């Protein structure tokens, strides 16, 4: 690119309804953000990681299904503690392994982190303080502690009363606000069923509704909770299916009740786990049910519903965009839902808002606050037609997220070349047009520099010069025609 390319400031803000994605759980392994980005073509607002913290238990920090394996297990949560991957930080822990290595991967790819953490309610304040200090360098992240807390399947509900669970959540909120004010807390409870006026166990959790930063429910349009110990068949009792319209009304009723409990003041409302289980409805209706719900959100312009998190990218059962190949955990088998979901997340309603600012000159400072608040550059580029080659060449060690024609790319500090041609495979240009290349600079290390004055919330990067853009409209060598 040259001086003829005009450069503008651009701000990336909130979508009308943001989209998050679950990546790894008791049902599947973590998938790298490079693979997910190249598969779906855009980053998410947040990536949800699921872990547990039971440091007082025998066998910790081994995974429950490994250190407490036994032949009589018949339910996913029939272990002494929850069968999530174990949180390796906390008191006397380390931030070198899980989940911190994945959190860094998520953030350097221009996404925020949502950490779901089931925690033994009997841990001391020192444990919570240690967790807060672990999370402080990771910017504007979200923390969902002891989710589905009005249920009875997780181990924390089996070793504590619901009052103890509610009080523990409020204590966790207070400590996080003091030691890691960059972290927002998500409360996930049961909702308001039809014919009732209160959330589940409302008297006990009313204060938690007020103390938390965000409200959440989990809702599957169909679910086989007996997986993997039985098969969902007609007449069975370990699965169910729900009406999509009623799920929407259930969510809305729950939000309105949360708001009433908070003296009429609104907070972000989300669905932290959403999908339809293909075990129950099959792969085609799974995709149709997810689309129906998202169509309702969009058509109702339900801006009170701030985001949902698709559970999940790759699943060993049928709750993923991909099914894990049983022969190889590193291979995913895309389901029809993948195509439907990709169409949903590229819709303007579910995409971050982009606001063009004033023209700027280089060098320019870029600010990364998070996936809903980032200042980048928009570079005007003219195309004569659909390119044969479209490439960027860099001379620096910048860490960038790049967007053109609706397709996003990642450039790591060690990379000097980015091939932009995949942006034109699904959306070729029909004739000459002007486009913009957008650049944003999330933290290369995945962490914020807390020594900077506002480093708790922001990361700054300087762009000294534009990358070189190579565009060709035909092959390097034309075909040679034989006279015969």
N, C-alpha and C positions, 0 to 999 in steps of 0.2 A: 504494500500500500504506500501511497505517496502523499505529498502535501495537498493533492487534489481531493483526497478523501476527507470529507468534513466529519469531525468527531464531536459528539454531544455527550453530555452527562445523561445517565438514565438511572431511574430508581426502580428496583423490584420490590413490590409490596404484596399485600395479602390478596389471595383469591377470594371470590365470593364464598366458595366452599373449598377449602384446601384438601389435598389428598396426601395421606401418609401410607406407609407400607410396612407390614411386619416382615422381618427377616430373621428367621430362626426361632425355635421354641422347643417345647417338649416333643413336637411332631416333625421337626426338620432342622437341618443344619444351616448355618449362616452362608449366604451366597455373596460373593464380592460385589462391590458397588460398580465396578467396571462392567461386569457381566449384565447386571440389572439395567444400567444406563444404556448399554448398547442394544439390549432387548426391547426396552420400552421407549427409548428416544428422548426422555426428559427426566430430570431429577425430581424427587418428591419434596414436599415441605419438610417431612421428617421421616426417619426410619425408626421403627419400633423394635427394640431388643428386649428379650424376656429372660430374667435371671432370678435367683433366689438367694436369701441370706439367712442361714440358720447356724451361726457359728458356735452355738452352745451344744449342738447335737453331736452324738457319736457318729464317726464316719466323715464328718465335715473336714475339708471341702470337696470330698468326692461326690459325684452325681448320685442321687438317691437310687436310681434304678440299677446302678453298678455296685455300689457298696452295700446296698440292702436288697439285692436280687433274691427272689425266692419264687418257687413254682406256683404258689397259690394266689399270686396277684391276679385280679380279675377286673381292675378299674385303674385308669391312668393315674389316679392320685392315692392309690393304696400303698404308700410308702411313709416312713417316719417323717420325711419332709418332702416338699414339692419337687417334682422331677423336672425342674428347669435346669439349665446350665447354672453353675454356681458362681456367684459374684466373688471374685478373687481379691477385691479391695477390702475396705473396712478396717476395723481395729486390728493392728498387726498384720495387715494384708499388703498387697502390692498392686500398683497401677500399670505394671508392665504387661500383664496378660489380659484375659477376658474380664469384663467386656470392653476394656479401654482400647485395645488394639482395633476392635471393630468400630468403636465410637470415633476414633481418629479417621478411619477409612470413610465413615459416613460424612464427617464434617469437611474433609478435604475435597469431597465430591459435591460440595455446595448444598448440604442438607443439614437440618437440625437433628438432634437425637431425642427420642422418647425412650426412656429406660423404664420398663416395667419390672418391679422388684417386689417379690413376696418376702416378708421379713418376720422373723419370730418376734411377737409383741413383747417378749420378756427381755429383749436386749436393753442394755443401759444407755443413757444419754451419750456416753463416750463412744459407743458404736455408731450412733446416728451422726455425731459430730465428725467422726472419721469418714463416713460416707459423704457428708457434705463437703469436706475438704477434698475428697477424691474428685468430686464433680465440679468443683469451682472453676477449673481451667477450661471447661468445655462449652463456654458461651451460653447462648439462650436456649438451654435444653429444658426438657420436661421430664418429670419423674412421677410415675404412677405407682403408688405404694399400696400393697394388699388390695388388689382390684377384685371386683365381684365380691365385695366384703360382706354383703348380706346373704351370700350363699352358704353352703355347708360342705364344699368339696375340698377346698384348700386346707393345708395343715394348720395354718394360723387360726382357722375357725374351730379346729378341733381341740386346741390347747388353750383357748381363751374365750371369755364371754364376749358377746357383741359389744357390750359397754366398754370392755377393755380394748377391743379392737378400735372402736371409735375414739376413745381417749388417746390411744397410741398414735392414731393418725394425726390428731390435733397436736400432740407433742412433737411428732415428726415435722409438721408444718412450721411450728415455732422455731425449731432448731435450724431447719433449712433456711428460713428467712434471715436468721442471724448470721449463719456461717457461709451460705452460698446463695445470695440474693439474686443471682443470675438464673436460678433453677425455679421453674414454676411447677407447682404440685397439682396433680390430677386426681380427683376423687372419683372412683368408679363404684357405684352402688346398683342395687336393683331399682326399677322404675315404678311408675304409677300404672297399675293394671286397669283395664276397662272396668268401670263400675266402682272404682275406689278413688279416693282423693289424696292419698298420701303415698310417698315412696316407702319401700320396704323398711321396716324398723326405724321409722322417721324420728321418733322421740329420741332415740339413741344417737342418730347420725346428723341431727339438725345443726349442731355446732360445727361438725366437720364440713357440712355444706357451706357454712359461712366462712370458715377458716381457709378453705382451699382456694387455689387460683383458677381452677378449671373444673367443669363438671363433665361426667362421662357415664355412658352405659356401654355394655357389650351386647350385641344382638346379632344372632345368626338367623337368616331367613329359613334355613333348614339346618339341622344338626344331628349327627350320629355320635352321641356321647359315649356309646359303648365301644367305639374304636379304640384300640385294635383287637379287642378281645372277643368280638362277635361280628357277624355280618348283618347289615341293615336289610331286613326282608319284610315283606308285607305281613302285617299282624304282629310285628315285633314291638318291644316296649323300650328299646334303647335309642330311639330316634323320633324326630318330629319335624313338622313343616308348618310355617306360619304365613299368614296373609300379609302381603307387602304393604297394603294400605293401612292395616292395623299396626304394623311395625312403625310406620311413619307417625301415626296418631299417638302411639305409645311413647315414642321419643319426644314428640311435642308436648304431651301432657307432663312428662317428667321434667322437661326444661322449664315449663311454666310453674311447676311446683317448686323446683329448685329456686327459681326467681322469687317466688312468694316467701320462701324461707329466708331469703337474703334481703328482706325488706324492699322487694321490688327492684333491686339492682341486678342487672344482667351480668353474667360471666360467660366466657367461651364454653360452648356446649358441643361435645363431640361423641362419636361412636368409635371407641378405641379398638374394637374388634368387629369386623363386618365381613360377611360372605354368606353364600349358600353352600351347604355341604353336598358335593356331588355324590356321596354315598347314598343320599336320600332321594335326590331329584335327577341325578344323571348329569352329564357334562353340558348338554344343551340348555336345559332349564336352569342350571346353575348360572350360566351367562345371562339368560333372559331375566332372572330374578334380580340380579345385581343391576342390570340396565334399568329395570322398572323402578327400582328404588331411587336411583340417581336421576331418572327422568322426573320423578315426583319432586325431589329436592330442587331441581332446576326450574320446572314449570311453576312451582309454588313460590319461587324466588325466596326460599326459606333461609334468609341470611342469618337468622338466629342459630342455625345449625352450621357451626364454623368449620368442621372438618370430619372426615372419617378415615380410619386406618384399615386398609385391606389386609385381612388375615388369610394367607400370607404369600410370599413369593413362591417358595418351593416347599411342598408338604409331602410327607410320606403317605398320608391318606389322600382325601379328595377335597381338601380345604386350601388349595393353592392355585396360583396362576399356572404353575407347573406341578406335576407329580414327580417325586423323586424316583428315578429308575431303581428298582429293587436290586439290580445287579451292580449298580455303581452310584453311590451317594453324590458324586460330583456331576451327575448327568440329570437334567430335568426334561420332562416330557410335557410340552406346552399343551394346555387345554383350550377349548373354544373360548373360555373366559378371558384368556390372554388377549385375544384380538378385541373383544368387547371392552375390556378394561383399558386397553391402550387408546381406543377411541374416546372413552370417557375422560381420561386424564389430559387429553390434548384439546378438549372442548374449552372454549374461553371461560365458561363459568367455573371450571375447576382448575384454571391456570392462574399463576401469579399475575398481578396487575403490573404493567410496565408503563412508567411515566417518563416521557422524554423531557430533558431539561435544556439548559443553554449550551451553546457551542463552547468547547474547551480546547485548549492547546496543551501540548505535551511539554514537559512531563506532567502527569496527572496522578493524583492520589485517589485510590479506590478504597472504599470502606465496606467491610463485611460485618454487618450486625447479625444477620441470620437470614434464613431463606425467605423471611417476610419483611426484611429491611436491609437492603444492600444497595450501595451506590456503585455503578459500573460505567462502562463506556459503550456508546452505540456508534458504529463506524458506517457511514454511508458507502455503498458499493453499487456500481452499475454493471448489469449483466446484459450482454447482447442477445442472449438466448440461453437455452439449457446447456450447461457446461459438460465437456468431456473430462476435464480435470479441474478441481478446485481445491487448492491446498494453501495452508498457512505455514510459514517458516519463521521461527523465533530465534533470537540471539541471547535470550536471558533465561534464568531459572525460575520463571514465574509459575505459580500454581493457579490455573484458570479454569472456569467453566465458560464455555463458548456456545452461543446459540445463533443459528441462521436457518431461515425457512421453517421454523418450528421444531428443528432437531438440535439437541444439545450434545456437546462433546466435552470431554475432560482432557486437560493438558497438565501432566504432572511436571514438577521441576526438572526432571531428567529428560524430558521430551522436548525436541526442537521442531518437530513436524507433526501437523494435524491434517488428516485427509478429510475434507468436508463433503466429499461426494455422496455419502449416505443421506445427506439432507435432500438430495434430489432424486433418489431412487423411487420413493413413494410419492413425492410431490414435485414432478418435473416442471420447469418453467416453460410457459408457452409464449415465446417472444421476448423482446427486450423489456427490462424492468429495473427498478431501483430496489435494493434490499438493504437491511442493516445486519452487521455482525455485532453481536452483543458480547461483551467481556465482563466477567465478574471474578473477583479474587478472594475465594475462601481461604482459610489458613492452611498453609502447606503442611504444617505439622499436625493439623487436626486440633490444636489447642490454641487458646488465646494467650497473649503475653500479658500477664498480670502486673508486670512492672510499668506498663504504660498507664498514663493517667486514667483513661477510661477503658483499659484493656479487659476489664471484667465483661464488657458487653460488645466491644468492637475490635476489629482487626484491620490494620491499614497496610496497603501495598502501593508502591509507586510504579507506574508504567512510564518508562523513559522514552520508548519509541514503539511505533506500530510494527506488528509482524509484516513480513513480506507476503503478499497474496499472489498466487499464481493461478490464472484462469486460462484454460484452453478450450476451444470450441470444436475440436476435432482430434483425431488420432495424431500421435507424433509422426508416424509414418502412414501414408495413405496406402490402400491396397493396390498391389500391382496386378494388372489384368493381363492374362496370357492372350496372345492373338488367336489362340485356338479355343 
